[in-house]
Amino acid sequence: MSTWQDVAKGIAAYAPQVASVLALTGVGAPVAAAVGTAGALVSAALGTPNDAGAVAAAIQSPEAAVKLKEIEANSGTQMAQLAAQVHMAELSAQTEALKAVNATMQKEDETRKFSWRDLWGWISGIAFGFCVALIGYLVVNAVVYNHPEYLATIPSIVGAFSVMFGISATVLGVQSAIETHHAGMADRIAAAQP
């Protein structure tokens, strides 16, 4: 059983614009309408029923190539417009979905008092301040009070705290990146950027 995507592969060399519309995939009325329009155009030109299987069989004949080139010449602009309409409908649907996510995130942000991210950030900040104070204390004691053995402990302390700061920075950084990505995605989609 042939599909319109199979037909698109078969006619791509002769009618690339028509093939690009037939190859559209997705859910929704814009995709179905565009594929239906392109399928009806090809089947009418080839004199077959508007069925992917019948069109797939008909494009095997040598005369089909000439008819497909005529379709492309006469309907290429219409097919490009159909593909653009489908693309814009998909972008619009994505924008609406992102707006819903954004509204939910804003509502959550307004209603929350204190979250695990806030707690994690405060604990990480306090731990970092403690680490800096401890290293400062060791350096002052090593230099001012002549205790050079304190300097030897600094690398092991920094190494231990680096693991802890690496974990907290990763958690907070990933969460921040996710929030930033979601916040800016609607703008990128509206501007038709990838």
N, C-alpha and C positions, 0 to 999 in steps of 0.2 A: 504494500500500500504506500503510495507516494504522498508526500506532504508538499506544501508550498515552498518549504525550505529546500526540498530536493529539486523542485522546479527552478528555484532561484539559482542553484548551483549549475543546472543544465543550461540556463540562458545567460549566465553572467558574461560570457565572452561576446555575445551579440547585443544584449540590452542591459548594461550594467546598472542604470538607474532603476529600471523596472525590477531587476533582480534584487537590488538593495531593499526595495520596499517589500517584495515577497519574502525576503529573509528576515524581516522584523519579527522579533519574538517579544512576548510579554502578555500581560493581562490587561483587559480594558477595551472600551469601545474605540478609542483612537487607533490602536494597533489592529483590531479586527476590521475596522472600516478601511484602513489603508491597504491591508492585505487583500481584502475583498475587492476593492476597486482595481488594484493591480491584477488580481486573478481574473476578474471579469474582462478586463481589457485584453489580456493575453488570450484567454479562451475565445473571445469574440473574433479576434484577429486570426486565430488558427482554425476557427470553425468547429470548435469542440464544446461539449458541455462545460459549465463552470465548475470543474472538478479537478483537483490536483492530479489525480491518476490519469484522467483523460488528456490533460495538457502535457504531462510528463511523457506519455506515449507519442503525442503529436509532435513534440519538439525533436524527436529522433529523425524526422524526415528532412531531406535536404532543402525543401521549400521553406521550412520553418525558419531557417536562419535569415532569409530575406525578409520575411514578415516581421520577425523580431527586430531586425534593424530598422524597419519602417516604424514600428511601435516606438522604439527608442527615439528616433528622429522627431516623431510627432508628439510624444508624450513625456519626454525626458524632463522638461520643466515641471510638468504636473506631478511627476513622481518625486522630484526633488522637494516640491512643496509639501507633498504628503509626508515624506520622511521628516521634514522639518517640523510639521505640525505634531507628529507623533513624539518627536524629541522634546518639543516644548511642553506637551502634555505630561510626559514623564518627569521633566524638571519641575513642573508645577505641582505634581503629586508629591515629589520628594520635598519640595519647599513646604508644602502644607504639613507633611509628616514632621519635618524638623521644627516647624513653628509649634506644633503640638508638644513635641519633646521639650522645646525651649520654654514654653509656657508652664509645663509641669515642673521643670527644674527651677524656674523663677518662683513658682508657688511654694515649692519645697524650701527654697532658700528664704522666703519671707516667713514661713511658719516655723522653721527650725530655730531652736535657741542655741544649741551647742551640739556638735556632731563629733564622731570619732576622728574626723580629719582635723578638726580644731584641737582636740585633745592631743592627737599625734604631733601636730605642729608645735604646740606649747611644750610638750615633753621633750621633743627634739631640740627646741631652742634653749630650754633650761639645761639640758645635758651638754649642748655645745658650749654654753657659757661656763658651766662647771669645768669642762675639759680645758678651755682656754685659761681659766683661773688657776687650775691645778698646774698646768705647764708653766704659767707665769710664776707661780709660787716656787716651783722646782728650779727654774732658771735664776730667780733672785737668790734663793738659798745657795745655789751652786756658785754664783759669781760673787755675791756680796759677803756671804758667810763661809766661803771657801769649802764647799762640799761638792767636789767634782763628781762623786759617785751618783749624785742626783741626775746629772746630765745623761748618764747611761740608761736611766729608766724612762726617759722621754720617748724614745722610739717605740718601746713596747706599749706604752700608754696610747700613743698616737695610733698605732696599728690596731689596738683593741677598739678604740673609739671609731676608727675609720669604718670598720665593719658595721657597727651600729648606725653610723651616719649614712653609710651607703644604702642600708635597708630602708631607713626612714626617707631618705632623699628619693629613692626609687618609688616608694609608695606614694609620697606626696607629689612627685613629678609626674608619674603616670596619671594620677587622678586629675592633676591640673591640666595635663595635655588633653585628656579626654574631655574635660569641661570646655577648654578653649576650642578644641576641634568642633564640638557640637555647637558652641555658640557662634562660630564663624561660618559654619557650613551652609546655613540658610542664605547668607549674603553671597557666598560663592555660587550657589545654585541659581540664585536670582540674577547674578551677573553672567550666567552661562559659562562659568569657569569649571574646569575639571576638578 
